Amino acid sequence: MDRIVYTAAGGASRVLEHQAIVSNNLANATTAGFREELAVYRAVPLQGHNSLPTRVSTATASTASSYQQGGMAETGHALDLAIRGEGWFAVQTPDGEAYTRAGEFGIDAGNMLVTQSGLPVLSADNAPIEIPERGTLTFSDDGQITVLGAGDNPNDIQNIGQVKLVNPPAQELVRGDDGLFRLAQGAAEPDPQVRLVSGFVERSNVNPAEAMVSMIANARLFEMQMQVIKEANTNAERANGILSAQ
């Protein structure tokens, strides 16, 4: 009976872990640039001289992310950028350089180009990008930034830098608790092949319908595991009753 309970309890624990991941995905179904998180599990044979070869438990193998591109939403805002195909924006965090697909940028009080959470967007020179006051910005598809000052002659357009666009191997990226991605060691170099489009924002790549179906399936799986534990307890009580009657 104990082995049945441990097996069912292990399965129920994995279901709860998966449910937490799916819930987080669903909560971020409208978050720009969000990458769906995936749960990976593996079967673990139970050890022991009385264990059956068909009796297995489960363990969390790892978590992964879906790098499929989300849909593009046109905003018309000059500071909204989206990457076409593969690639990442580089931002500066307190823990070092990190990468994101969310291109809803803004300008902070210090005239720096920042993310929605206030993190500086990095240039190809690995420095924050300063935006001139009241300047009209234009972004080329390779990340070059040009600005025309208020009242300036249209021919006086200035190039003030280039957004750092990178494309490190997906298997080397580590997802952080803040939703940003980082390399385990070092920082990625700019990739001239990465292209962006201005006036668009990439949506989350989470499919809400699939996430809801997964949540319902997990709820049913959890109920099944709990039913196994309940039946094991009922069988044990009956066995104890039979032994007591002897």
C-alpha positions as CSV (number, residue, x, y, z in Angstrom):
1,M,0.0,0.0,0.0
2,D,2.8,2.4,0.9
3,R,4.3,2.0,-2.6
4,I,1.0,2.8,-4.2
5,V,0.6,6.0,-2.1
6,Y,4.2,7.2,-2.9
7,T,3.7,6.6,-6.6
8,A,0.4,8.4,-6.7
9,A,1.7,11.2,-4.4
10,G,4.7,11.7,-6.7
11,G,2.4,11.9,-9.7
12,A,0.1,14.4,-8.0
13,S,3.2,16.6,-7.1
14,R,4.3,16.7,-10.8
15,V,0.7,17.6,-11.8
16,L,0.7,20.6,-9.4
17,E,4.1,21.7,-10.7
18,H,2.8,21.6,-14.3
19,Q,-0.4,23.4,-13.3
20,A,1.7,26.2,-11.8
21,I,3.6,26.6,-15.1
22,V,0.4,26.5,-17.2
23,S,-1.2,29.1,-14.9
24,N,1.8,31.4,-15.3
25,N,1.6,31.0,-19.1
26,L,-2.1,31.8,-19.1
27,A,-1.5,34.9,-16.9
28,N,1.0,36.1,-19.5
29,A,-1.1,35.4,-22.6
30,T,-1.3,39.1,-23.2
31,T,2.3,40.0,-22.1
32,A,4.3,41.4,-25.1
33,G,7.2,39.2,-26.1
34,F,6.4,36.5,-23.5
35,R,7.8,33.0,-24.2
36,E,5.7,30.0,-23.2
37,E,7.3,27.9,-20.5
38,L,7.3,24.2,-20.9
39,A,7.6,21.5,-18.3
40,V,9.7,18.3,-19.0
41,Y,9.3,15.2,-16.8
42,R,10.9,11.7,-16.9
43,A,9.9,8.3,-15.5
44,V,12.0,6.9,-12.6
45,P,11.8,3.2,-11.9
46,L,11.2,2.4,-8.2
47,Q,14.1,0.7,-6.5
48,G,13.8,-2.2,-4.1
49,H,13.8,-6.0,-4.1
50,N,10.0,-6.2,-4.1
51,S,9.4,-3.5,-6.7
52,L,7.6,-4.4,-9.9
53,P,9.3,-3.5,-13.2
54,T,6.1,-1.7,-14.3
55,R,5.9,0.5,-11.2
56,V,7.5,3.9,-11.8
57,S,7.5,7.3,-10.3
58,T,8.1,10.7,-11.9
59,A,10.7,13.4,-11.5
60,T,11.1,16.9,-12.9
61,A,13.7,16.7,-15.6
62,S,13.9,20.4,-16.6
63,T,11.9,23.4,-17.7
64,A,12.2,24.7,-21.2
65,S,10.7,27.5,-23.3
66,S,8.9,27.7,-26.6
67,Y,10.8,30.1,-28.9
68,Q,8.1,30.2,-31.6
69,Q,7.4,33.7,-32.7
70,G,4.2,35.4,-31.5
71,G,1.9,37.4,-33.6
72,M,2.7,41.0,-34.6
73,A,0.4,43.8,-33.3
74,E,0.7,47.2,-35.1
75,T,0.7,50.1,-32.7
76,G,2.0,52.9,-34.8
77,H,4.1,54.1,-31.8
78,A,7.6,55.1,-32.8
79,L,9.2,53.5,-29.7
80,D,7.5,50.1,-30.2
81,L,9.8,47.6,-31.9
82,A,9.4,43.9,-32.8
83,I,12.0,41.4,-34.0
84,R,11.2,39.6,-37.2
85,G,12.3,36.0,-37.0
86,E,15.0,35.0,-34.5
87,G,16.8,37.4,-32.2
88,W,16.6,39.3,-29.0
89,F,16.9,42.8,-27.6
90,A,19.7,43.3,-25.0
91,V,18.9,45.1,-21.8
92,Q,20.9,46.0,-18.7
93,T,19.8,44.5,-15.4
94,P,21.3,44.7,-11.9
95,D,22.7,41.2,-12.5
96,G,24.2,42.0,-15.9
97,E,23.0,41.8,-19.5
98,A,19.7,40.0,-20.3
99,Y,17.6,39.4,-23.3
100,T,13.9,40.0,-24.1
101,R,11.5,40.0,-27.1
102,A,9.3,42.6,-25.5
103,G,9.8,45.8,-27.5
104,E,7.4,48.2,-25.8
105,F,10.1,50.8,-25.0
106,G,9.9,54.3,-23.5
107,I,12.0,57.2,-22.4
108,D,12.7,57.7,-18.7
109,A,13.3,61.0,-16.8
110,G,17.0,60.8,-17.7
111,N,16.2,60.6,-21.5
112,M,17.3,57.0,-21.7
113,L,15.6,54.4,-23.8
114,V,14.1,51.8,-21.4
115,T,11.8,48.9,-21.1
116,Q,8.4,49.0,-19.5
117,S,10.0,47.9,-16.2
118,G,12.6,50.7,-16.5
119,L,15.6,48.6,-17.6
120,P,18.0,50.4,-20.0
121,V,18.1,49.2,-23.6
122,L,21.6,48.5,-24.7
123,S,23.3,49.8,-27.8
124,A,25.7,47.8,-30.0
125,D,28.4,49.4,-27.9
126,N,27.0,47.9,-24.7
127,A,26.0,51.2,-23.4
128,P,22.6,52.8,-22.5
129,I,20.9,54.7,-25.3
130,E,20.4,58.4,-24.6
131,I,17.6,60.1,-26.6
132,P,17.7,63.9,-27.3
133,E,14.8,65.8,-25.9
134,R,11.8,66.4,-28.2
135,G,13.6,64.5,-31.0
136,T,11.7,62.5,-33.6
137,L,13.1,59.0,-33.6
138,T,13.4,56.6,-36.5
139,F,14.6,53.0,-36.3
140,S,16.0,51.2,-39.3
141,D,15.5,47.4,-39.7
142,D,19.0,46.7,-38.5
143,G,18.5,48.8,-35.3
144,Q,20.1,52.1,-36.4
145,I,18.6,55.0,-34.6
146,T,18.3,58.4,-36.2
147,V,16.8,61.5,-34.7
148,L,15.6,64.8,-36.0
149,G,15.6,67.6,-33.3
150,A,12.6,69.8,-32.9
151,G,12.7,72.6,-35.4
152,D,15.8,71.2,-37.2
153,N,16.2,71.1,-40.9
154,P,15.0,67.7,-42.3
155,N,18.5,67.3,-43.8
156,D,20.1,67.5,-40.3
157,I,19.1,63.9,-39.2
158,Q,21.6,62.5,-36.8
159,N,22.6,58.9,-36.1
160,I,22.8,58.4,-32.3
161,G,23.5,54.7,-32.2
162,Q,22.2,51.2,-32.8
163,V,20.0,48.9,-30.8
164,K,21.9,45.8,-29.7
165,L,20.3,42.9,-31.5
166,V,21.6,39.4,-30.6
167,N,20.8,35.8,-31.5
168,P,22.6,33.4,-29.1
169,P,21.9,29.6,-29.4
170,A,18.6,28.8,-27.8
171,Q,20.0,25.9,-25.8
172,E,22.5,28.3,-24.1
173,L,19.8,30.6,-22.8
174,V,18.7,30.4,-19.2
175,R,15.2,31.8,-18.2
176,G,15.2,34.0,-15.1
177,D,12.4,34.5,-12.6
178,D,11.9,37.9,-14.0
179,G,11.0,36.4,-17.4
180,L,14.2,37.6,-19.0
181,F,16.8,35.3,-20.6
182,R,20.5,35.2,-19.9
183,L,23.6,33.3,-21.0
184,A,25.1,31.1,-18.3
185,Q,28.4,32.7,-19.0
186,G,29.4,35.9,-20.7
187,A,27.3,38.1,-23.0
188,A,26.2,37.7,-26.6
189,E,27.7,39.6,-29.5
190,P,25.6,41.7,-31.8
191,D,24.2,39.8,-34.8
192,P,23.9,41.8,-38.0
193,Q,21.4,39.3,-39.4
194,V,18.7,40.1,-36.8
195,R,16.0,42.5,-38.2
196,L,13.3,44.5,-36.5
197,V,10.3,46.5,-37.5
198,S,9.2,49.8,-36.0
199,G,5.6,50.5,-34.9
200,F,4.8,46.9,-34.0
201,V,4.9,44.8,-30.8
202,E,5.2,41.1,-30.7
203,R,2.5,39.4,-28.8
204,S,3.0,36.5,-26.4
205,N,3.3,33.1,-28.1
206,V,1.0,31.4,-25.5
207,N,-2.1,29.9,-27.0
208,P,-4.9,30.7,-24.4
209,A,-7.2,27.9,-25.6
210,E,-4.4,25.3,-25.3
211,A,-3.5,26.6,-21.9
212,M,-7.1,26.3,-20.7
213,V,-7.4,22.7,-22.0
214,S,-4.1,21.8,-20.3
215,M,-5.4,23.3,-17.0
216,I,-8.5,21.2,-17.2
217,A,-6.5,18.0,-18.0
218,N,-4.2,18.6,-15.1
219,A,-7.2,19.1,-12.7
220,R,-8.6,15.7,-13.9
221,L,-5.2,14.0,-13.5
222,F,-4.8,15.4,-10.0
223,E,-8.3,14.0,-9.1
224,M,-7.2,10.6,-10.5
225,Q,-4.1,10.5,-8.3
226,M,-6.1,11.5,-5.2
227,Q,-8.6,8.8,-6.0
228,V,-5.8,6.2,-6.2
229,I,-4.6,7.3,-2.7
230,K,-8.2,7.1,-1.4
231,E,-8.7,3.6,-2.8
232,A,-5.4,2.5,-1.3
233,N,-6.5,3.8,2.1
234,T,-9.8,2.0,1.7
235,N,-8.1,-1.3,0.8
236,A,-5.8,-0.9,3.9
237,E,-8.8,-0.4,6.2
238,R,-10.5,-3.5,4.8
239,A,-7.4,-5.5,5.2
240,N,-7.0,-4.4,8.8
241,G,-10.6,-5.2,9.4
242,I,-10.1,-8.7,8.1
243,L,-7.0,-9.2,10.2
244,S,-8.8,-7.9,13.3
245,A,-11.6,-10.4,12.8
246,Q,-9.3,-13.4,12.8
